[in-house]
Amino acid sequence: MTFEPVPFQPKHILLRKHISYYYFLRTTDSFETKYYAFPHTHTVLNIHRRANFEIKNYHTRVYADAAVEYNACVQGIREYPLLADLQGQLDKITLLFKPLGLNCFGIPYFGDAYPKPSMIFTAWDDHVLYPKFLSDFYATDNIEERRDVLEAFLLAMYVSPGISDVLFEAIELLNNFDKPISIDKICEQLDVNVRTFYRLFKKHMGVSPVTYRKVARFRHSLQSKIFDTSLKRLTDIAYKSNYYDQAYFNKMYRSLTGSNPQRFFKKIDSFADDRLIFEFMEKKENVRKVQF
């Protein structure tokens, strides 16, 4: 049996506020693939059964390991593509949390707890509900039952993180590319000291406001390309996302994806309601790029 990685939006309104979507992947045959996960404003949490990890700076290898009952890893916001290497039989959950989303499930200072691009996730290991959730979730092969078990667990884990409204408001302003304002102006508008703002942002998000806006601008341009059919030219896409000139647009894409915008857009393919985007590389490289 194989569960296809079809994304599900959470059923519960509270979960939809903090989680963009999640999906399940299960294979009964040995599975092997490599891909690049491009920078995203989401925080990605993967929970595996019978798998282990080998984690380097921007390279995470996941391989089947019958000696490990459950294991999890998390990827926060980052500036560069992350190479993922999956090997063996897989049975996993992948959750994509919105900015500050995972902070609302027991990790208020996410940036302090998980400062690296990819890390083993242990924040729930000592929680009394976690072992039962894992046991109940993996005890069934029914996808709807798995959804119900997952959402019941997440709702039980939810806590108000006590995060300053300043951060939530700042994220909205940083994501606004129709009326962009400088970070200094954001601080002025929210009545917060610039130095304090940078410290709070890094503590909770794991990156600076500058890095967050850089990644958010990239994501905005990507969404504009996919969904706005009126934007035909790359210069229009760049302008829509406030890249101030084509040279800067090209430079940022090379940094964030490894190729220029024209080459990148020619290669991407989308499926699963345009939420997952694949860039297939040359066959001789046996590598595919995946955008979550």
Stockholm file with secondary structure:
# STOCKHOLM 1.0

chainA/1-292         MTFEPVPFQPKHILLRKHISYYYFLRTTDSFETKYYAFPHTHTVLNIHRRANFEIKNYHTRVYADAAVEYNACVQGIREYPLLADLQGQLDKITLLFKPLGLNCFGIPYFGDAYPKPSMIFTAWDDHVLYPKFLSDFYATDNIEERRDVLEAFLLAMYVSPGISDVLFEAIELLNNFDKPISIDKICEQLDVNVRTFYRLFKKHMGVSPVTYRKVARFRHSLQSKIFDTSLKRLTDIAYKSNYYDQAYFNKMYRSLTGSNPQRFFKKIDSFADDRLIFEFMEKKENVRKVQF
#=GR chainA/1-292 SS CCBCCCCBCCSSHHHHHHEEEEEEEECSSCEEEEEEECCCSSEEEEEEESEEEEECSSEEEEEECTTCSEEEEEECCCSSCEEEEEEECCEEEEEEECTTSGGGGTCTTHHHHCCSSEEECCTTTTCTHHHHHHHHHHTCCCHHHHHHHHHHHHHHHCCCCCCCHHHHHHHHHHTCCSSCCCHHHHHHHHTCCHHHHHHHHHHHHSSCHHHHHHHHHHHHHHHHHHHCTTCCSHHHHHHHTTCSSHHHHHHHHHHHHSSCHHHHHHHEEEETTTTEEEEECCGGGTCEEEEC
#=GC SS_cons         CCBCCCCBCCSSHHHHHHEEEEEEEECSSCEEEEEEECCCSSEEEEEEESEEEEECSSEEEEEECTTCSEEEEEECCCSSCEEEEEEECCEEEEEEECTTSGGGGTCTTHHHHCCSSEEECCTTTTCTHHHHHHHHHHTCCCHHHHHHHHHHHHHHHCCCCCCCHHHHHHHHHHTCCSSCCCHHHHHHHHTCCHHHHHHHHHHHHSSCHHHHHHHHHHHHHHHHHHHCTTCCSHHHHHHHTTCSSHHHHHHHHHHHHSSCHHHHHHHEEEETTTTEEEEECCGGGTCEEEEC
//
